[in-house]
Amino acid sequence: MRSRSGSAGEGPGPAQATGLPPPAERGATVIPDRVVARIAARAARTAQARRAAVPPGPGTAAAPSATAAVRTGSVRLHLAMDLPYPADLAYVCERIQRDVAERVAHLTGLRVGEVTLTVRRLVTAADPGRGRVR
């Protein structure tokens, strides 16, 4: 392995002492869209349980789904999930979007530019099976 010399006036840094090129020249870590989407779906499930309190029982909320588009260090997410009714849906959606964005950014190191959320259906405690496709 060939070592690179630093510019004039610089002492050897940790990368140069080990024979590695500077960090900017080593390459980049690439996280595929589908991996970021799985992380987002898991984060959405956690946020759904914490923020939305979907009632338990038969016909309860399906697991959230997610898609991701990663471009040059940032990601756009789209979530689809079931939410409880009655609830302050605007507030619940905003909190879930924020929770998912923070979690994805923390785990991947990507900047989350946008999180859109589609409500697939509303789940009520009195009639959890209503609105289900059979």
NORCOR-V337865 format. One record per backbone hydrogen bond with DSSP energy under -1.0 kcal/mol. CO is the residue of the C=O (numbers start at 1). NH is the residue of the N-H. If there is no record, write none. Layout:
BEGIN
co=(CO,CO)
nh=(NH,NH)
END
This chain:
BEGIN
co=(7,13,14,15,22,23,32,33,34,35,36,37,38,39,40,41,42,43,44,45,46,47,48,57,65,67,69,71,73,74,75,75,76,77,78,79,80,81,83,87,88,89,90,91,92,93,94,95,96,97,98,99,100,101,102,103,104,105,111,114,116,118,121,123,127,129)
nh=(10,17,18,20,25,26,36,37,38,39,40,41,42,43,44,45,46,47,48,49,50,51,52,60,80,78,76,74,111,71,113,114,69,116,67,118,65,120,123,89,92,93,94,95,96,97,98,99,100,101,102,103,104,105,106,107,108,109,75,77,79,81,83,85,130,132)
END
